[in-house]
Amino acid sequence: MKIIDKQQIEYVKLSDIKPHPENPRIHPDSFIDKLVKGIEEYGFTNPVIISEDGTILAGHARYKASHIAELEE
């Protein structure tokens, strides 16, 4: 998802999103597994925030969990 403004959310293909090269956070696999289960059960409740060029600003763990859950966008 990409936030256009505070009131609009746009769905974006995962293939168009790229992790930030300087992301300082590392999430254990157990945390990612919990996110996958939550996404599969409830869907997304908090979007991944990306820049105009598709770089992740917030939500690297949700992005990784989305890949594991085999989401397309």
N, C-alpha and C positions, 0 to 999 in steps of 0.2 A: 504494500500500500504506500502511496505517496501523498503527503498532506500538501494541498495546493494553497489553502488558507486555513484559518481556524475553523471553518465550517464545512470544508469539503475534503473528502477522502477519495483518492483514486487508487484502483487496483492495478498493480504492476506485475508483470511476469517475473518470477524469481530469477530467471536467466538474465534479466535486465538490471538486477541489483548486485552490487559488489561490496564485500566487506571493507571497512576502513582499514588501510594498511597499518595504522598506528593504534588500533583498538587495544586498550590496556587490560581489558577484562578477559579472564579465562574462566569458563564455566565447566564444572565437572560433568562427566557423562550422566551421572545420576540426576543432576538438575535438568539437563536437556531431555532425558527420558520422561521426567515429570511434565515438562512443557509439552512434549509430544502427546502424552495422554490427555492433558488439558485441552489442547487444540482439537484433538479428535473428538473429545466429549462435548466441549462447549463452543468450539470455534475461537476466533480471535476476539479478545476483549480489549486489547491494547495494540495499536498498529506499530509496525516498524517505521521509523522515521528516516527518510533518505533525503539527500541533497538533490539539486537539479540534475546532476550528472549520474545519479543512481547510487552514490556511495552511502553506506549506512552511517547515520549519525547516532542512532539509538535503536537497539533491538537486535544485536548480533545473535543472542541466544535464541530469540524467536525465529530469526532467519534460519539458523541451523536446524531448529526443530521443525520448521516448515519443510525443509528438504527431506528430513527423515520421514515426515508424515506424507511425503509425496504430493504436496500441494503444488499447483502450477503458478498461483499468484497470491 
